[in-house]
Amino acid sequence: MLRGTYESGPWRVDTWERPREPGVASRDAILVDPRPDRLRIVAIDGVTPTFATPAVAGIDSAIWAASIVRSTLLAHLPLEACAHAANAALRASGPVESPRDRPQAAFVAADLMGEGVELLRAGDCEAWVQHNEHWERVFPREIDTAAERARMEQWTTAHPDRPYLEYDRARPEAYDIWTTSALGRLPRPILQVQTLVRCARLVVATDGARLNEGALVALGDWLDRIDEHQQDNPVSRWEAGPDDMAVVSAWRRS
């Protein structure tokens, strides 16, 4: 586990990063970027490539996609402008057989300014905010529509011997099946935006952290046992087992 601690203005920031297994490069990334008028924190999840995803300059496409998103978010531009620039860069990687084959990355970013926070999400990364003693998700957990999830459940139940990736690669390049999309998946990403008027503590994370309200109460202890939690708390029936993980926690010092 790679840990870090930073201070920026009124904020203390703690970070945790871990690849899915020792000796393997992580496909997740973080960004902690102090600026004169704000602190920008980001968690990025490079989407696992398919067998048909092109490698760029011989680089694993998920690592490349995460680095593109991270680099773009370093720009001194609004979060949404950065997201559209990164999406365009990922879409320029060349022709593919399926939209799922494109290099892609999910992310959640927060600009902490004064008392408030502006958040932006693309894909299935998570943001959590503390209200008094309670934690709650900023964005919904599911990133597809109810109708699409029902179709997915029906297909996987009817074809238990076929890999979920087969279904995912057959999905069209359509906007009506997503509530938010990883960058690179669609010509124009579906983004989710949220503004918090006041915030004392915020956590952004990739889904490999398997967070829940109980985890946020003792975050360091939870992440120290992440192998156990990843085994016992699969993200979904289609995604289980070890995974890369990146978490950034920012809290306002007294």
Summary of the structure (lengths in Angstrom):
residues: 254
radius of gyration: 17.7
end to end distance: 28.2
largest distance: 55.2
contacts: 827
relative contact order: 0.19
helix: 28%
strand: 32%
